[in-house]
Amino acid sequence: MKPNKSRTMLTDKNYNYKEKNNLIRLKIPTIFILICYLFILSCYQMSGVTNQEIKIQNVNRSLMCPVCPGESIDQSQHPLAVQMRNVVETKINEGWTENQVRDFFEERYGTAVLLEPSKEGVHLVIWIIPIIIFIISFGALIFVIKSMLRKNQLLKKKT
């Protein structure tokens, strides 16, 4: 008996289709894992950055430029900000801690030079007030919603 040629071709096509489908099923997760790996790798901090450079950046981002409103010395291009960045770098390289450098600038320029106010004394109020406002607003929202639900229930009972 002769095998039916059209039937064998049909099964070959089905086999190739299944094989391709299986390859696609394998490729998609592999590509996804590869993309995730590359994303994580791109986010990984370069090992060439030293601990001192990180400290310098942290201090530069926490000090406000006295001349430029709302800008840190890290962002500002004003000559005073450039000088302040140089002083920060010098102090950190001399072995000063981040807090010592911030205190140094706070003594010279006052508390206005700090982008983040301290969490002590009068400045503590600045940190607490938003939390209190949020809690009061949330309580008021719950009160309004409950009163609206009560009114709806009373209206349903009347009708």
N, C-alpha and C positions, 0 to 999 in steps of 0.2 A: 504494500500500500504506500501510496505517496502521501507525505504529509501535506496538509493544506497550507500553502504558502501564505495566504492572507491571514490565516489564524496565527501562525508563528510570528508574523510581523506585528500583529496586534499585541501579542503578549510581550514581544520585545519592546514595543513602545510603552506599554504599561510598566514594564520593569524599569525602563529608563526614566519614566516619569516618577516612579516611586523612589528610585535612587537619587534623582535630582531633588525631590522633595525632602528626603532624609538629609541630604547635604545642606540644603537651605536651613533646615531645623538645627543643624549643628553650627552653621556659620553665624546665625543671628545671635545666639548667646555668646559665642566667641567674640564677635565684633563688639557686643555690648560690654563684655568684661574688659576688652582691650581699651575701649573708650573710657570706661570708669577708671582703669589703671592710669591712663595718660592724664586724665583730669586730676586725680589724686597726686600724681607725680608733678604736675605743673603747679599745684598748690603747695607742695612741700617746700619749706624754707631752704634756701640754698645754704650749704654748709660754709660758704665763704664769708658769711656775715658773722662778725665776732660779737661776743657778749657786750663789749664796750660800745660798739656801733648801735646795738639795740637799746642800750641805756641812753645814749645820746639822742636817738630818735624819740624815745619815750619822754625825755625831758623837753626836747624841742616842741613836741606836740602838746605838752602840758603848760607851756608858758605863752602868755599873750604878748603880742608886740605892743609896746606902749604907744606907738604912733598910729598904727593901723587898727581901726576898730573891728573887733570880731575876728581877727586873724591870729593864728599862732605864729611863733617865730619860725616854725617849720614851713609855713605857707608863704609868709611875707617876703618880699624882695627888697624891702626898705633897708638902707645901709645900717640902721640901728639893729634891725633883726639879724642881719648878717654878722654884725659884731657880737651880738648876744649868742648866736650859734657857735661862733669861734670860742667864746668864753666857756660855753657849756662843754665843748669838745676838750678844751684845755683842762678844765676842772675834772672831768671824768677820767681823762688820761692820767691825771695826777693821783687818782685813786679816790676821789670824792664819791659819795653815794648820790643817788638820784635825789633823795630828800635833802641832803646837804646843799646841792646845787639849787634846788627850788627855794630853800630857805635863804640862800645867798641873794638870789634875785628878789625875793620878797622883802628882805631888809632894805634893798636899794630902791625898789619901785613901789612897795606896798602890796597889799593883798590883791589889788586890781590886776597885777601881772599874772595871777594864777587863773587858768581857764576853768579849773574846777575848785570851787571854794572848799575850805576845810570843813570837816564834819564835827566841829567843836564850837561851843559857845553860841554866839548869835547866829553864826552860819548854819548851825544845826536846824534852825527854823526854816531855812531855805530848802533843806532836804525833806523836812517833815510836812510842810504845808501842802505840796502836791499830793502826797499820800492821803492826808486828811480830806482834801477836796475830793479825791477819787472815791473814798469810802462814803462820804456824805452824798455825793452824786449817785453812787450805786444804791444806797439806801433809799434816796428819793425816787429813783427809777422803780425799785421794787414796790414802794408805797403806791406810786401812781398806777402801776400795772395791777396791783391787787384791788385798788379802788375801782378801776375800770371793769375788772372781772366781776366785782360785787354788783356794780350797776347793771351789767349785762344779765346777771342771774336774777336780779330783782325785776328787770323788764320782762324776762322770760316767764317768771312766776305770775306776773300781772296779766300776761296775754294767754 
